[in-house]
């Protein structure tokens, strides 16, 4: 079918201008105007360059007009137009190396110190990454990075929170501008993130009684603060509190640079420094950061959601802390842990033969006796069996036993039976500066975990352990006492739950407390999670002691050894 001819040639249609493209293409138009047509003369269906000079629409002029309009509106010359060419593309804020003159304290009034809590693990609240984490000083949340594509940058644009601190370098930045803030008014926040102590300050901790106030005006004593029980980590809190009051261990983790050690040692160091922080924003600390590392290293053996045994955790923690500090598994005294707590004992063993007297199976015979030297961090003390029935005068309602009685396990005379072997123990010189004693209250069988409620009575000061040590005249004069004073006492209490709890075994739950000595005032303080209160030294033994830390008394120079202070 033949094409219908046009009523008039396109060359003569001068009254109608061809529409211009929405987006100006100046370079392309100029290039096409000087190019030669591929097919020679285009005839009526094309435009010859020579014939259309007078009729070509002015494409450059609309672009120039648009450019002039943008200049009049104050737009930046380098801004690009959007796809429709109607509005310029909105660019991000200009990054700055330094604040503008006169605006050095911009946004610092938006910081809310009451919302800042740096005790939790340093993870981005969006990506859960622990790399390059920043804390928003307005809302207290953690975000990763500060670049134009980072979570902290987006948070600054969306919410309008502009001040952030790097949790590793302690530098403060303003976002989205990106410049660093160097203001002395932020030093208190940097100190709370990572408290630091001089050697002179650490030596005064046990001499000067300090009182501090938090942001809410509550009074607290540095070193004797509550610890947050997130769910069931009270067993963890009492152990950390007790270790934080062992002076050599505390001083080491407060003064030494542990930046090149594993995270377990670093996080314990930070937690100890926060416990003794005199400029804290709140009167308690949270062990969440260290708990997460412990759960990771112990393969979820110790977590914050399930309660564990404090002595089991203490044994695991001391051994792994020793390895984190570069300690050796075979060489004794290779870390501060072993230098403070490790001692040695002599273990004598003998097989129980068939000719042994049935009534005196534990008496050592004249046969061969095997002697071994064993090292220890914790001494286990066995309680006598609790009586099943009360006597006539009801004296055995709560049975009691002196600490010296259960310590006789290590006098080298009384023997114990284990399988087909009789054993006897004796401590050896040199004794460690601190003795950790575990009163074994729980014994498990196939059905239940039995608890022995026997009360252990003990003196707070002047415990003589010389009867349980093998004499060595080269290290200690024979017959002279070896005095130890109590530093910390972890107690157990069985609390019955409500009748609504369905599981029979959960009706009785464990409550752990710790009693520590305040050296400057020579007083005792009891802590249970967030509750901290004073305690009387004369009534410490009335609770079920489970673990105790004793400090060897240093004899003053120039005075006779073995004399007790009045």
NUZASE-649369 format. One record per residue (C-alpha): residue in one letter; x, y, z. Coordinates in pm, whole numbers. Layout:
% NUZASE-649369
+-----+--------+--------+--------+
| res |      u |      v |      w |
+-----+--------+--------+--------+
|   a |      X |      Y |      Z |
...
+-----+--------+--------+--------+
//
This chain:
% NUZASE-649369
+-----+--------+--------+--------+
| res |      u |      v |      w |
+-----+--------+--------+--------+
|   x |      0 |      0 |      0 |
|   x |    146 |    334 |   -108 |
|   x |    236 |    595 |    156 |
|   x |     25 |    910 |    169 |
|   x |    225 |   1214 |     76 |
|   x |    257 |   1493 |    329 |
|   x |     50 |   1799 |    268 |
|   x |    356 |   2018 |    308 |
|   x |    725 |   1946 |    341 |
|   x |    877 |   1951 |    687 |
|   x |   1120 |   2218 |    577 |
|   x |    829 |   2456 |    521 |
|   x |    664 |   2385 |    862 |
|   x |    843 |   2674 |   1031 |
|   x |    554 |   2767 |   1253 |
|   x |    588 |   2451 |   1467 |
|   x |    907 |   2408 |   1667 |
|   x |   1027 |   2057 |   1740 |
|   x |   1017 |   1974 |   2111 |
|   x |   1347 |   1981 |   2302 |
|   x |   1457 |   1691 |   2513 |
|   x |   1396 |   1712 |   2887 |
|   x |   1763 |   1678 |   2970 |
|   x |   2000 |   1908 |   2789 |
|   x |   2270 |   1735 |   2587 |
|   x |   2479 |   2026 |   2465 |
|   x |   2787 |   1830 |   2375 |
|   x |   2593 |   1574 |   2177 |
|   x |   2404 |   1838 |   1979 |
|   x |   2722 |   2019 |   1883 |
|   x |   2875 |   1690 |   1775 |
|   x |   2577 |   1600 |   1559 |
|   x |   2567 |   1945 |   1393 |
|   x |   2915 |   1894 |   1248 |
|   x |   2871 |   1532 |   1146 |
|   x |   2794 |   1412 |    794 |
|   x |   2473 |   1211 |    739 |
|   x |   2531 |    844 |    688 |
|   x |   2304 |    817 |    387 |
|   x |   2393 |   1142 |    214 |
|   x |   2087 |   1355 |    149 |
|   x |   1809 |   1266 |    387 |
|   x |   1530 |   1393 |    159 |
|   x |   1199 |   1475 |    309 |
|   x |   1234 |   1234 |    599 |
|   x |   1558 |   1384 |    740 |
|   x |   1725 |   1717 |    813 |
|   x |   2019 |   1835 |    612 |
|   x |   2265 |   2040 |    818 |
|   x |   2303 |   2304 |    551 |
|   x |   1931 |   2350 |    501 |
|   x |   1827 |   2361 |    867 |
|   x |   2056 |   2628 |   1013 |
|   x |   1775 |   2873 |   1008 |
|   x |   1513 |   2637 |   1143 |
|   x |   1701 |   2432 |   1414 |
|   x |   1551 |   2499 |   1762 |
|   x |   1789 |   2663 |   2011 |
|   x |   1872 |   2379 |   2254 |
|   x |   2159 |   2552 |   2430 |
|   x |   1957 |   2851 |   2541 |
|   x |   1719 |   2656 |   2776 |
|   x |   2021 |   2504 |   2950 |
|   x |   2177 |   2848 |   2998 |
|   x |   1848 |   2985 |   3127 |
|   x |   1819 |   2694 |   3375 |
|   x |   2177 |   2756 |   3487 |
|   x |   2103 |   3123 |   3552 |
|   x |   1791 |   3033 |   3752 |
|   x |   1993 |   2800 |   3974 |
|   x |   2248 |   3073 |   4034 |
|   x |   1976 |   3317 |   4132 |
|   x |   1831 |   3057 |   4375 |
|   x |   2170 |   3016 |   4541 |
|   x |   2228 |   2657 |   4437 |
|   x |   2579 |   2521 |   4414 |
|   x |   2723 |   2520 |   4064 |
|   x |   2838 |   2161 |   4097 |
|   x |   2496 |   2020 |   4186 |
|   x |   2351 |   1774 |   3938 |
|   x |   1995 |   1769 |   3814 |
|   x |   1769 |   1474 |   3874 |
|   x |   1640 |   1253 |   3596 |
|   x |   1353 |   1490 |   3514 |
|   x |   1573 |   1797 |   3518 |
|   x |   1329 |   1975 |   3749 |
|   x |   1517 |   1989 |   4082 |
|   x |   1881 |   1950 |   4180 |
|   x |   1989 |   1625 |   4351 |
|   x |   2011 |   1683 |   4730 |
|   x |   2369 |   1615 |   4843 |
|   x |   2490 |   1522 |   5193 |
|   x |   2636 |   1770 |   5440 |
|   x |   2984 |   1894 |   5367 |
|   x |   3252 |   1711 |   5568 |
|   x |   3468 |   1939 |   5780 |
|   x |   3811 |   1892 |   5931 |
|   x |   3744 |   2148 |   6203 |
|   x |   3440 |   2336 |   6331 |
|   x |   3361 |   2677 |   6194 |
|   x |   3502 |   2971 |   6385 |
|   x |   3287 |   3046 |   6687 |
|   x |   3109 |   2707 |   6678 |
|   x |   3354 |   2483 |   6866 |
|   x |   3094 |   2388 |   7131 |
|   x |   2811 |   2323 |   6886 |
|   x |   2572 |   2040 |   6991 |
|   x |   2752 |   1976 |   7322 |
|   x |   2446 |   2095 |   7511 |
|   x |   2250 |   1799 |   7372 |
|   x |   2461 |   1542 |   7562 |
|   x |   2259 |   1355 |   7826 |
|   x |   2495 |   1199 |   8080 |
|   x |   2212 |   1027 |   8265 |
|   x |   2154 |    798 |   7963 |
|   x |   2518 |    699 |   7918 |
|   x |   2602 |    343 |   8021 |
|   x |   2935 |    213 |   7894 |
|   x |   2924 |   -116 |   8087 |
|   x |   2756 |   -317 |   7813 |
|   x |   2943 |   -497 |   7539 |
|   x |   3062 |   -265 |   7262 |
|   x |   2846 |   -389 |   6975 |
|   x |   2669 |   -185 |   6709 |
|   x |   2295 |   -186 |   6783 |
|   x |   2220 |   -235 |   6411 |
|   x |   2492 |   -460 |   6268 |
|   x |   2605 |   -624 |   6598 |
|   x |   2964 |   -566 |   6491 |
|   x |   3237 |   -488 |   6743 |
|   x |   3462 |   -310 |   6492 |
|   x |   3500 |     70 |   6507 |
|   x |   3209 |    124 |   6747 |
|   x |   3090 |    470 |   6846 |
|   x |   2855 |    564 |   7129 |
|   x |   2594 |    833 |   7078 |
|   x |   2631 |   1077 |   7367 |
|   x |   2270 |   1190 |   7331 |
|   x |   2085 |    858 |   7361 |
|   x |   2366 |    621 |   7469 |
|   x |   2326 |    367 |   7186 |
|   x |   2619 |    207 |   7003 |
|   x |   2669 |    247 |   6627 |
|   x |   2940 |    142 |   6387 |
|   x |   3167 |    386 |   6200 |
|   x |   3131 |    755 |   6126 |
|   x |   3171 |    765 |   5747 |
|   x |   2896 |    879 |   5505 |
|   x |   2766 |    521 |   5475 |
|   x |   2797 |    420 |   5841 |
|   x |   2521 |    353 |   6093 |
|   x |   2629 |    641 |   6318 |
|   x |   2609 |    878 |   6019 |
|   x |   2255 |    763 |   5935 |
|   x |   2154 |    796 |   6300 |
|   x |   2280 |   1155 |   6305 |
|   x |   2076 |   1245 |   5996 |
|   x |   1757 |   1061 |   6091 |
|   x |   1731 |   1144 |   6461 |
|   x |   1943 |   1457 |   6490 |
|   x |   2193 |   1323 |   6745 |
|   x |   2527 |   1474 |   6653 |
|   x |   2789 |   1393 |   6920 |
|   x |   2966 |   1053 |   6922 |
|   x |   3264 |    904 |   7103 |
|   x |   3493 |    633 |   6971 |
|   x |   3494 |    355 |   7231 |
|   x |   3855 |    260 |   7156 |
|   x |   4037 |    590 |   7098 |
|   x |   3807 |    797 |   7329 |
|   x |   3791 |   1074 |   7064 |
|   x |   3468 |   1270 |   7028 |
|   x |   3328 |   1366 |   6687 |
|   x |   3035 |   1568 |   6555 |
|   x |   2836 |   1400 |   6279 |
|   x |   2750 |   1437 |   5995 |
|   x |   3016 |   1709 |   5967 |
|   x |   3281 |   1467 |   6090 |
|   x |   3517 |   1698 |   6279 |
|   x |   3671 |   1613 |   6617 |
|   x |   3566 |   1798 |   6930 |
|   x |   3846 |   1892 |   7167 |
|   x |   3673 |   2027 |   7473 |
|   x |   3771 |   1989 |   7836 |
|   x |   3405 |   1954 |   7928 |
|   x |   3407 |   1601 |   7783 |
|   x |   3690 |   1471 |   8002 |
|   x |   3447 |   1328 |   8258 |
|   x |   3281 |   1115 |   7989 |
|   x |   3617 |    989 |   7861 |
|   x |   3715 |    897 |   8217 |
|   x |   3395 |    698 |   8273 |
|   x |   3452 |    506 |   7947 |
|   x |   3797 |    391 |   8061 |
|   x |   3900 |    499 |   8413 |
|   x |   4274 |    533 |   8471 |
|   x |   4463 |    553 |   8800 |
|   x |   4806 |    674 |   8894 |
|   x |   5024 |    467 |   9123 |
|   x |   4982 |    724 |   9402 |
|   x |   4603 |    695 |   9379 |
|   x |   4611 |    315 |   9400 |
|   x |   4831 |    314 |   9709 |
|   x |   4579 |    537 |   9888 |
|   x |   4277 |    315 |   9820 |
|   x |   4320 |    118 |  10143 |
|   x |   4434 |    415 |  10350 |
|   x |   4194 |    699 |  10272 |
|   x |   3820 |    646 |  10310 |
|   x |   3657 |    817 |  10013 |
|   x |   3294 |    905 |   9960 |
|   x |   3158 |    996 |   9618 |
|   x |   2826 |   1102 |   9466 |
|   x |   2677 |    997 |   9133 |
|   x |   2475 |   1213 |   8892 |
|   x |   2157 |   1149 |   9090 |
|   x |   2314 |   1273 |   9411 |
|   x |   2337 |    928 |   9568 |
|   x |   2635 |    866 |   9794 |
|   x |   2856 |    562 |   9740 |
|   x |   3198 |    433 |   9837 |
|   x |   3435 |    358 |   9547 |
|   x |   3514 |    -13 |   9553 |
|   x |   3191 |   -101 |   9736 |
|   x |   2928 |    -58 |   9468 |
|   x |   2643 |   -281 |   9360 |
|   x |   2664 |   -505 |   9054 |
|   x |   2373 |   -554 |   8821 |
|   x |   2217 |   -902 |   8825 |
|   x |   2099 |   -923 |   8464 |
|   x |   1914 |  -1248 |   8522 |
|   x |   2101 |  -1518 |   8716 |
|   x |   2460 |  -1399 |   8736 |
|   x |   2475 |  -1338 |   9113 |
|   x |   2731 |  -1621 |   9138 |
|   x |   2951 |  -1417 |   8904 |
|   x |   2906 |  -1090 |   9093 |
|   x |   3021 |  -1223 |   9430 |
|   x |   3341 |  -1371 |   9284 |
|   x |   3434 |  -1053 |   9097 |
|   x |   3362 |   -843 |   9405 |
|   x |   3582 |  -1066 |   9620 |
|   x |   3873 |  -1061 |   9371 |
|   x |   3848 |   -682 |   9338 |
|   x |   3942 |   -655 |   9708 |
|   x |   4259 |   -860 |   9690 |
|   x |   4514 |   -574 |   9690 |
|   x |   4799 |   -725 |   9482 |
|   x |   4556 |   -853 |   9218 |
|   x |   4357 |   -530 |   9217 |
|   x |   4665 |   -309 |   9189 |
|   x |   4803 |   -515 |   8902 |
|   x |   4488 |   -488 |   8692 |
|   x |   4447 |   -119 |   8769 |
|   x |   4801 |    -12 |   8676 |
|   x |   4932 |   -252 |   8411 |
|   x |   4885 |   -195 |   8039 |
|   x |   4698 |   -501 |   7915 |
|   x |   4613 |   -376 |   7565 |
|   x |   4807 |   -662 |   7403 |
|   x |   4653 |   -938 |   7615 |
|   x |   4338 |  -1142 |   7536 |
|   x |   3996 |   -988 |   7593 |
|   x |   3938 |  -1180 |   7917 |
|   x |   4219 |   -995 |   8096 |
|   x |   4133 |   -660 |   7935 |
|   x |   3768 |   -671 |   8030 |
|   x |   3840 |   -781 |   8386 |
|   x |   4083 |   -491 |   8417 |
|   x |   3821 |   -242 |   8297 |
|   x |   3560 |   -385 |   8535 |
|   x |   3793 |   -360 |   8836 |
|   x |   3874 |      2 |   8749 |
|   x |   3505 |     83 |   8715 |
|   x |   3433 |    -72 |   9056 |
|   x |   3689 |    164 |   9212 |
|   x |   3594 |    467 |   8997 |
|   x |   3542 |    775 |   9221 |
|   x |   3383 |    976 |   8935 |
|   x |   3117 |    733 |   8818 |
|   x |   2786 |    851 |   8673 |
|   x |   2593 |    589 |   8872 |
|   x |   2643 |    405 |   9199 |
|   x |   2661 |     58 |   9043 |
|   x |   2832 |   -127 |   8759 |
|   x |   2720 |   -394 |   8515 |
|   x |   2944 |   -696 |   8441 |
|   x |   2777 |   -758 |   8103 |
|   x |   3091 |   -705 |   7894 |
|   x |   3303 |   -950 |   8096 |
|   x |   3014 |  -1197 |   8122 |
|   x |   2986 |  -1216 |   7744 |
|   x |   3355 |  -1295 |   7712 |
|   x |   3335 |  -1559 |   7988 |
|   x |   3037 |  -1724 |   7818 |
|   x |   3229 |  -1733 |   7491 |
|   x |   3551 |  -1874 |   7638 |
|   x |   3375 |  -2132 |   7854 |
|   x |   3152 |  -2258 |   7569 |
|   x |   2836 |  -2137 |   7751 |
|   x |   2933 |  -2317 |   8071 |
|   x |   2899 |  -1989 |   8264 |
|   x |   2626 |  -1757 |   8138 |
|   x |   2408 |  -1477 |   8268 |
|   x |   2085 |  -1673 |   8221 |
|   x |   2164 |  -1983 |   8429 |
|   x |   2302 |  -1989 |   8781 |
|   x |   2630 |  -2172 |   8842 |
|   x |   2850 |  -2257 |   9137 |
|   x |   3074 |  -1966 |   9248 |
|   x |   3370 |  -2191 |   9331 |
|   x |   3349 |  -2369 |   8995 |
|   x |   3353 |  -2031 |   8825 |
|   x |   3635 |  -1904 |   9048 |
|   x |   3853 |  -2204 |   8965 |
|   x |   3787 |  -2169 |   8591 |
|   x |   3836 |  -1792 |   8597 |
|   x |   4167 |  -1797 |   8785 |
|   x |   4316 |  -2061 |   8555 |
|   x |   4208 |  -1887 |   8234 |
|   x |   4311 |  -1548 |   8367 |
|   x |   4652 |  -1699 |   8439 |
|   x |   4681 |  -1819 |   8078 |
|   x |   4558 |  -1484 |   7942 |
|   x |   4841 |  -1309 |   8123 |
|   x |   5097 |  -1535 |   7957 |
|   x |   5130 |  -1778 |   8244 |
|   x |   5279 |  -2124 |   8196 |
|   x |   5100 |  -2451 |   8264 |
|   x |   5413 |  -2610 |   8410 |
|   x |   5626 |  -2328 |   8553 |
|   x |   5494 |  -2209 |   8894 |
|   x |   5473 |  -1839 |   8971 |
|   x |   5465 |  -1735 |   8606 |
|   x |   5175 |  -1488 |   8653 |
|   x |   5027 |  -1263 |   8918 |
|   x |   4751 |  -1521 |   8974 |
|   x |   4991 |  -1791 |   9089 |
|   x |   5210 |  -1550 |   9283 |
|   x |   4908 |  -1441 |   9488 |
|   x |   4705 |  -1762 |   9533 |
|   x |   4915 |  -2069 |   9453 |
|   x |   5052 |  -2286 |   9729 |
|   x |   5177 |  -2641 |   9758 |
|   x |   5096 |  -2938 |   9978 |
|   x |   5235 |  -3283 |  10052 |
|   x |   5002 |  -3573 |   9971 |
|   x |   5074 |  -3914 |  10122 |
|   x |   4879 |  -4210 |   9987 |
|   x |   4865 |  -4582 |  10068 |
|   x |   4655 |  -4866 |   9930 |
|   x |   4397 |  -5018 |  10163 |
|   x |   4476 |  -5390 |  10169 |
|   x |   4256 |  -5684 |  10267 |
|   x |   4439 |  -5729 |  10597 |
|   x |   4347 |  -5376 |  10710 |
|   x |   4146 |  -5359 |  11030 |
|   x |   3779 |  -5305 |  10947 |
|   x |   3736 |  -5069 |  11241 |
|   x |   4044 |  -4861 |  11159 |
|   x |   4075 |  -4861 |  10784 |
|   x |   4227 |  -4512 |  10774 |
|   x |   4527 |  -4591 |  10995 |
|   x |   4847 |  -4592 |  10791 |
|   x |   5030 |  -4924 |  10806 |
|   x |   5399 |  -4998 |  10791 |
|   x |   5376 |  -5068 |  10419 |
|   x |   5509 |  -4838 |  10150 |
|   x |   5371 |  -4483 |  10148 |
|   x |   5371 |  -4280 |   9828 |
|   x |   5449 |  -3909 |   9871 |
|   x |   5362 |  -3644 |   9610 |
|   x |   5390 |  -3266 |   9599 |
|   x |   5082 |  -3100 |   9460 |
|   x |   5006 |  -2736 |   9386 |
|   x |   4673 |  -2573 |   9461 |
|   x |   4484 |  -2248 |   9417 |
|   x |   4184 |  -2340 |   9634 |
|   x |   4174 |  -2548 |   9952 |
|   x |   3863 |  -2766 |   9987 |
|   x |   3726 |  -2815 |  10339 |
|   x |   3485 |  -3102 |  10411 |
|   x |   3196 |  -3051 |  10651 |
|   x |   3095 |  -3328 |  10891 |
|   x |   2764 |  -3497 |  10803 |
|   x |   2464 |  -3305 |  10927 |
|   x |   2266 |  -3489 |  11198 |
|   x |   1942 |  -3646 |  11084 |
|   x |   1759 |  -3599 |  11412 |
|   x |   1756 |  -3336 |  11682 |
|   x |   1886 |  -3416 |  12024 |
|   x |   1689 |  -3387 |  12348 |
|   x |   1773 |  -3020 |  12400 |
|   x |   1719 |  -2922 |  12036 |
|   x |   2080 |  -2815 |  12006 |
|   x |   2124 |  -2962 |  11663 |
|   x |   1859 |  -2755 |  11490 |
|   x |   2144 |  -2566 |  11323 |
|   x |   2468 |  -2763 |  11367 |
|   x |   2794 |  -2569 |  11403 |
|   x |   3159 |  -2655 |  11357 |
|   x |   3473 |  -2441 |  11409 |
|   x |   3685 |  -2361 |  11106 |
|   x |   3993 |  -2501 |  11279 |
|   x |   3819 |  -2840 |  11304 |
|   x |   3761 |  -2877 |  10932 |
|   x |   4110 |  -2737 |  10865 |
|   x |   4255 |  -3038 |  11048 |
|   x |   4222 |  -3221 |  10718 |
|   x |   4563 |  -3070 |  10638 |
|   x |   4745 |  -3149 |  10963 |
|   x |   4918 |  -3453 |  10811 |
|   x |   4776 |  -3684 |  11080 |
|   x |   4413 |  -3744 |  11001 |
|   x |   4361 |  -3958 |  10694 |
|   x |   4079 |  -3975 |  10444 |
|   x |   3958 |  -4256 |  10226 |
|   x |   3915 |  -4225 |   9851 |
|   x |   3827 |  -4540 |   9658 |
|   x |   4080 |  -4802 |   9772 |
|   x |   4335 |  -4548 |   9893 |
|   x |   4389 |  -4371 |  10223 |
|   x |   4522 |  -4014 |  10198 |
|   x |   4659 |  -3749 |  10429 |
|   x |   4756 |  -3391 |  10347 |
|   x |   5001 |  -3134 |  10486 |
|   x |   5062 |  -2779 |  10369 |
|   x |   5418 |  -2680 |  10279 |
|   x |   5620 |  -2361 |  10300 |
|   x |   5613 |  -2105 |  10154 |
|   x |   5247 |  -2035 |  10206 |
|   x |   5079 |  -1806 |   9949 |
|   x |   5002 |  -1445 |  10042 |
|   x |   4631 |  -1525 |  10008 |
|   x |   4455 |  -1850 |  10091 |
|   x |   4125 |  -1937 |   9919 |
|   x |   3916 |  -2187 |  10116 |
|   x |   3609 |  -2364 |   9982 |
|   x |   3361 |  -2507 |  10233 |
|   x |   3207 |  -2798 |  10046 |
|   x |   2834 |  -2782 |  10116 |
|   x |   2681 |  -2958 |   9815 |
|   x |   2706 |  -3322 |   9722 |
|   x |   2530 |  -3468 |   9420 |
|   x |   2387 |  -3815 |   9387 |
|   x |   2173 |  -3980 |   9123 |
|   x |   1858 |  -3804 |   9233 |
|   x |   1913 |  -3467 |   9406 |
|   x |   2177 |  -3214 |   9503 |
|   x |   2206 |  -3235 |   9879 |
|   x |   2303 |  -2931 |  10088 |
|   x |   2475 |  -2938 |  10424 |
|   x |   2347 |  -2641 |  10632 |
|   x |   2617 |  -2665 |  10901 |
|   x |   2737 |  -2323 |  11021 |
|   x |   3115 |  -2271 |  11023 |
|   x |   3237 |  -2045 |  11301 |
|   x |   3560 |  -1855 |  11243 |
|   x |   3753 |  -1554 |  11371 |
|   x |   3764 |  -1248 |  11149 |
|   x |   4127 |  -1187 |  11240 |
|   x |   4421 |  -1395 |  11357 |
|   x |   4360 |  -1740 |  11212 |
|   x |   4667 |  -1947 |  11294 |
|   x |   4747 |  -2200 |  11018 |
|   x |   5085 |  -2306 |  11159 |
|   x |   4949 |  -2643 |  11290 |
|   x |   4863 |  -2741 |  10932 |
|   x |   5203 |  -2660 |  10777 |
|   x |   5505 |  -2887 |  10758 |
|   x |   5777 |  -2722 |  10972 |
|   x |   6065 |  -2569 |  10778 |
|   x |   6312 |  -2378 |  10998 |
|   x |   6473 |  -2212 |  10696 |
|   x |   6148 |  -2033 |  10608 |
|   x |   5965 |  -1995 |  10939 |
|   x |   6067 |  -2041 |  11302 |
|   x |   5916 |  -2362 |  11446 |
|   x |   5644 |  -2307 |  11701 |
|   x |   5567 |  -1952 |  11583 |
|   x |   5211 |  -1883 |  11461 |
|   x |   5128 |  -1791 |  11103 |
|   x |   4848 |  -1538 |  11113 |
|   x |   4586 |  -1489 |  10841 |
|   x |   4309 |  -1224 |  10836 |
|   x |   3981 |  -1254 |  10652 |
|   x |   3942 |  -1040 |  10337 |
|   x |   3622 |  -1169 |  10174 |
|   x |   3351 |  -1417 |  10263 |
|   x |   3102 |  -1555 |  10008 |
|   x |   2786 |  -1687 |  10170 |
|   x |   2497 |  -1901 |  10052 |
|   x |   2132 |  -1879 |  10144 |
|   x |   1855 |  -2116 |  10039 |
|   x |   1533 |  -1927 |   9966 |
|   x |   1210 |  -2109 |   9906 |
|   x |   1013 |  -1995 |   9605 |
|   x |    640 |  -1949 |   9575 |
|   x |    396 |  -2237 |   9547 |
|   x |    309 |  -2128 |   9195 |
|   x |    642 |  -2252 |   9064 |
|   x |    557 |  -2579 |   8899 |
|   x |    886 |  -2767 |   8912 |
|   x |    963 |  -2919 |   9248 |
|   x |   1338 |  -2862 |   9223 |
|   x |   1295 |  -2491 |   9154 |
|   x |   1104 |  -2417 |   9471 |
|   x |   1430 |  -2362 |   9654 |
|   x |   1669 |  -2120 |   9487 |
|   x |   2017 |  -2009 |   9582 |
|   x |   2106 |  -1657 |   9687 |
|   x |   2472 |  -1557 |   9694 |
|   x |   2618 |  -1269 |   9894 |
|   x |   2969 |  -1143 |   9953 |
|   x |   3113 |   -974 |  10262 |
|   x |   3429 |   -770 |  10211 |
|   x |   3644 |   -572 |  10450 |
|   x |   3673 |   -196 |  10412 |
|   x |   4034 |   -143 |  10514 |
|   x |   4037 |    234 |  10557 |
|   x |   3758 |    231 |  10817 |
|   x |   3819 |   -127 |  10933 |
|   x |   3454 |   -210 |  10871 |
|   x |   3266 |   -481 |  10683 |
|   x |   3034 |   -433 |  10387 |
|   x |   2785 |   -687 |  10253 |
|   x |   2679 |   -681 |   9887 |
|   x |   2400 |   -871 |   9715 |
|   x |   2370 |   -759 |   9354 |
|   x |   2266 |   -390 |   9370 |
|   x |   2214 |   -385 |   9747 |
|   x |   2515 |   -273 |   9952 |
|   x |   2497 |   -233 |  10328 |
|   x |   2715 |   -249 |  10636 |
|   x |   2776 |   -572 |  10827 |
|   x |   2893 |   -654 |  11178 |
|   x |   3218 |   -845 |  11208 |
|   x |   3085 |  -1041 |  11506 |
|   x |   2794 |  -1189 |  11305 |
|   x |   2968 |  -1284 |  10980 |
|   x |   2983 |  -1651 |  11075 |
|   x |   2606 |  -1676 |  11128 |
|   x |   2552 |  -1734 |  10755 |
|   x |   2648 |  -2035 |  10549 |
|   x |   3003 |  -1956 |  10442 |
|   x |   3088 |  -2108 |  10108 |
|   x |   3417 |  -1951 |  10000 |
|   x |   3665 |  -1740 |  10194 |
|   x |   3978 |  -1544 |  10104 |
|   x |   4236 |  -1498 |  10380 |
|   x |   4536 |  -1264 |  10371 |
|   x |   4864 |  -1349 |  10539 |
|   x |   4959 |  -1085 |  10790 |
|   x |   5286 |   -909 |  10729 |
|   x |   5502 |   -894 |  11036 |
|   x |   5637 |   -542 |  11108 |
|   x |   6011 |   -510 |  11083 |
|   x |   6203 |   -494 |  11405 |
|   x |   5934 |   -665 |  11612 |
|   x |   5906 |  -1019 |  11731 |
|   x |   5727 |  -1259 |  11503 |
|   x |   5403 |  -1419 |  11600 |
|   x |   5270 |  -1133 |  11810 |
|   x |   4903 |  -1055 |  11768 |
|   x |   4789 |   -697 |  11738 |
|   x |   4597 |   -575 |  12034 |
+-----+--------+--------+--------+
//
